Amino acid sequence: MLDGINYWDELRDSPSQMEICFAIFANVLELDEHGEPINEKYAERRAATYLYRYCTGNLPPGEADLEPWERNLY
């Protein structure tokens, strides 16, 4: 999803955006009863969706917009 997008330059100049990416990943990630992740790739995809939108101004094709709870910082 992020091929061809130079997101590192964007994040380097705005560390709060990196914090939001981490928050999205952590908020979306689900763990089983043993503490093992069960949807790690989905959580990664949601964080990548945020980066894509931040860098391009558009949602990636076929991706749903982020819900407010996904971006909450605790």
NUBAFI-88940 format. One line per field, with one value per atom (N, C-alpha, C): residue number from 1; residue in three letters; chain; atom name; x, y, z. Coordinates in steps of 0.2 Angstrom, whole numbers. Layout:
num = [NUM	...]
residu = [ala	...]
chaine = [A	...]
atome = [CA	...]
x = [X	...]
y = [Y	...]
z = [Z	...]
***
This chain:
num = [1	1	1	2	2	2	3	3	3	4	4	4	5	5	5	6	6	6	7	7	7	8	8	8	9	9	9	10	10	10	11	11	11	12	12	12	13	13	13	14	14	14	15	15	15	16	16	16	17	17	17	18	18	18	19	19	19	20	20	20	21	21	21	22	22	22	23	23	23	24	24	24	25	25	25	26	26	26	27	27	27	28	28	28	29	29	29	30	30	30	31	31	31	32	32	32	33	33	33	34	34	34	35	35	35	36	36	36	37	37	37	38	38	38	39	39	39	40	40	40	41	41	41	42	42	42	43	43	43	44	44	44	45	45	45	46	46	46	47	47	47	48	48	48	49	49	49	50	50	50	51	51	51	52	52	52	53	53	53	54	54	54	55	55	55	56	56	56	57	57	57	58	58	58	59	59	59	60	60	60	61	61	61	62	62	62	63	63	63	64	64	64	65	65	65	66	66	66	67	67	67	68	68	68	69	69	69	70	70	70	71	71	71	72	72	72	73	73	73	74	74	74]
residu = [met	met	met	leu	leu	leu	asp	asp	asp	gly	gly	gly	ile	ile	ile	asn	asn	asn	tyr	tyr	tyr	trp	trp	trp	asp	asp	asp	glu	glu	glu	leu	leu	leu	arg	arg	arg	asp	asp	asp	ser	ser	ser	pro	pro	pro	ser	ser	ser	gln	gln	gln	met	met	met	glu	glu	glu	ile	ile	ile	cys	cys	cys	phe	phe	phe	ala	ala	ala	ile	ile	ile	phe	phe	phe	ala	ala	ala	asn	asn	asn	val	val	val	leu	leu	leu	glu	glu	glu	leu	leu	leu	asp	asp	asp	glu	glu	glu	his	his	his	gly	gly	gly	glu	glu	glu	pro	pro	pro	ile	ile	ile	asn	asn	asn	glu	glu	glu	lys	lys	lys	tyr	tyr	tyr	ala	ala	ala	glu	glu	glu	arg	arg	arg	arg	arg	arg	ala	ala	ala	ala	ala	ala	thr	thr	thr	tyr	tyr	tyr	leu	leu	leu	tyr	tyr	tyr	arg	arg	arg	tyr	tyr	tyr	cys	cys	cys	thr	thr	thr	gly	gly	gly	asn	asn	asn	leu	leu	leu	pro	pro	pro	pro	pro	pro	gly	gly	gly	glu	glu	glu	ala	ala	ala	asp	asp	asp	leu	leu	leu	glu	glu	glu	pro	pro	pro	trp	trp	trp	glu	glu	glu	arg	arg	arg	asn	asn	asn	leu	leu	leu	tyr	tyr	tyr]
chaine = [A	A	A	A	A	A	A	A	A	A	A	A	A	A	A	A	A	A	A	A	A	A	A	A	A	A	A	A	A	A	A	A	A	A	A	A	A	A	A	A	A	A	A	A	A	A	A	A	A	A	A	A	A	A	A	A	A	A	A	A	A	A	A	A	A	A	A	A	A	A	A	A	A	A	A	A	A	A	A	A	A	A	A	A	A	A	A	A	A	A	A	A	A	A	A	A	A	A	A	A	A	A	A	A	A	A	A	A	A	A	A	A	A	A	A	A	A	A	A	A	A	A	A	A	A	A	A	A	A	A	A	A	A	A	A	A	A	A	A	A	A	A	A	A	A	A	A	A	A	A	A	A	A	A	A	A	A	A	A	A	A	A	A	A	A	A	A	A	A	A	A	A	A	A	A	A	A	A	A	A	A	A	A	A	A	A	A	A	A	A	A	A	A	A	A	A	A	A	A	A	A	A	A	A	A	A	A	A	A	A	A	A	A	A	A	A	A	A	A	A	A	A]
atome = [N	CA	C	N	CA	C	N	CA	C	N	CA	C	N	CA	C	N	CA	C	N	CA	C	N	CA	C	N	CA	C	N	CA	C	N	CA	C	N	CA	C	N	CA	C	N	CA	C	N	CA	C	N	CA	C	N	CA	C	N	CA	C	N	CA	C	N	CA	C	N	CA	C	N	CA	C	N	CA	C	N	CA	C	N	CA	C	N	CA	C	N	CA	C	N	CA	C	N	CA	C	N	CA	C	N	CA	C	N	CA	C	N	CA	C	N	CA	C	N	CA	C	N	CA	C	N	CA	C	N	CA	C	N	CA	C	N	CA	C	N	CA	C	N	CA	C	N	CA	C	N	CA	C	N	CA	C	N	CA	C	N	CA	C	N	CA	C	N	CA	C	N	CA	C	N	CA	C	N	CA	C	N	CA	C	N	CA	C	N	CA	C	N	CA	C	N	CA	C	N	CA	C	N	CA	C	N	CA	C	N	CA	C	N	CA	C	N	CA	C	N	CA	C	N	CA	C	N	CA	C	N	CA	C	N	CA	C	N	CA	C	N	CA	C	N	CA	C	N	CA	C	N	CA	C	N	CA	C]
x = [4	0	4	10	14	20	20	25	25	31	31	30	28	27	32	35	41	39	36	33	38	44	49	51	51	53	47	41	35	35	37	37	43	48	54	53	49	48	42	38	32	31	35	35	28	24	17	13	15	12	14	20	22	19	17	14	7	3	-3	-3	2	2	3	7	8	1	-2	-9	-14	-14	-19	-17	-11	-9	-11	-9	-11	-18	-22	-29	-33	-30	-33	-31	-25	-22	-27	-28	-32	-27	-28	-24	-28	-25	-29	-28	-31	-31	-23	-19	-12	-8	-11	-7	-4	-6	-3	-8	-5	-9	-12	-19	-23	-25	-23	-24	-19	-13	-7	-7	-8	-8	-13	-19	-25	-23	-20	-18	-12	-8	-3	-6	-11	-15	-18	-21	-25	-20	-14	-9	-6	-5	-3	-8	-15	-20	-19	-18	-17	-11	-5	1	-1	-4	-6	-10	-15	-19	-16	-11	-7	-3	0	5	2	-4	-7	-13	-16	-23	-29	-28	-33	-33	-38	-38	-36	-32	-30	-37	-36	-42	-45	-51	-54	-54	-51	-50	-55	-58	-62	-59	-62	-59	-58	-53	-52	-57	-59	-64	-60	-64	-61	-57	-60	-57	-51	-50	-43	-38	-39	-34	-33	-37	-36	-30	-27	-21	-22	-20	-21	-15]
y = [-6	0	6	6	12	12	7	8	14	17	23	30	29	34	35	41	42	45	40	42	44	41	42	50	53	60	64	62	65	64	58	56	59	60	62	70	73	80	81	76	77	70	70	64	62	67	66	61	62	57	50	49	42	40	44	42	40	43	42	35	33	27	21	22	17	16	22	22	17	19	15	8	6	-1	-4	-1	-4	-4	1	1	-5	-6	-11	-18	-19	-26	-29	-36	-40	-46	-48	-53	-59	-65	-71	-71	-77	-78	-79	-80	-81	-75	-70	-63	-63	-68	-68	-64	-60	-56	-61	-59	-63	-59	-53	-49	-43	-46	-41	-38	-42	-39	-34	-35	-30	-24	-24	-18	-14	-18	-15	-11	-14	-11	-5	-5	1	7	6	11	13	9	10	15	13	17	25	26	32	36	32	35	37	33	34	40	41	47	53	52	58	61	56	58	60	57	59	63	63	67	63	57	52	45	42	35	31	25	20	17	15	12	6	6	1	1	5	5	10	8	12	17	23	28	26	29	27	29	25	27	31	36	40	36	30	26	23	22	19	24	31	36	38	36	38	37	42	42	41	36	35	36]
z = [0	0	0	3	4	-1	-6	-11	-15	-16	-19	-15	-9	-5	0	0	4	11	15	21	27	26	31	32	26	26	30	29	32	39	42	49	52	49	52	54	50	52	56	58	62	66	72	76	79	80	82	78	71	66	67	69	71	77	82	88	86	82	79	76	72	69	74	79	84	88	89	93	89	82	78	78	77	78	84	90	96	98	96	97	93	87	83	84	87	88	93	92	96	98	104	107	109	109	111	119	122	129	131	127	129	127	125	124	117	113	106	101	96	92	87	86	81	75	75	69	67	68	67	60	55	48	47	50	49	53	59	63	59	56	51	46	43	37	39	45	47	48	51	52	45	41	34	31	32	29	31	38	40	37	36	33	26	22	15	15	19	19	21	26	28	23	19	14	7	6	-1	0	5	6	4	2	0	4	4	7	1	3	-2	-5	-11	-14	-11	-9	-6	2	4	12	15	21	24	28	29	33	41	44	51	55	60	65	71	74	79	85	87	92	90	83	81	82	82	83	90	95	101	105	108	111	119	122	129	133]
***
